[in-house]
């Protein structure tokens, strides 16, 4: 699934299971950080630009879903994030949960454009090659299933943001989040009917 879907979904888990902003951000980050092993794409693009050769996305293809898409990285990243948490045992458990939720979502919804282009989860990488998990019915990354799930998650997140006064944008910046939520709340207030008015 897309990084934005992982972000919104992880934030929804964090909202339901934490009681302070710091832990909420940490739990959300744990559900997004597995895709950091895809940053090799940036090196591929820059290298292609500098060399003038065609971009083959070598680093992206080689390391994405390998370096950070297994239990070793799940344990390491969750333990690191827990150091900064307030309720440490809760944060550790929830970080492991959202991290593995990311892996599950990738397992079921990260197929390429071709039917045979399955993207497996090498669960013990980078320490061991096996086990390797794949699902032959994996959804396309841009398939209707993933799009539908994103729309549902995003709509739910927007509703909660208006209600609670914070959104998934807080993971990036608290200041931007306050602006984003303020705009959402302003829009909602304009669509609501003034109290006491009835339709005739």
Buried (B, 14 or more C-beta within 10 A) or exposed (E): BBBEBBBBBBBBBBBEBBEEBEBBBBBBBBBBBBBBBBBBBEBBBEBBEEEEEEBEBBBBBEBBBBBBBBBBBBBEBBEEBBEEBEBEEBBBBBBBBBBBBBBEBBBBBBBEEEEEEBBBBBBBBBEEEEEEEEBEEBBBBEBEEBBEBBEEBBEBBBEBBBEEEBBBBBBEEEEEBBEBBEEBBEEBEEEEEEEEEEEE
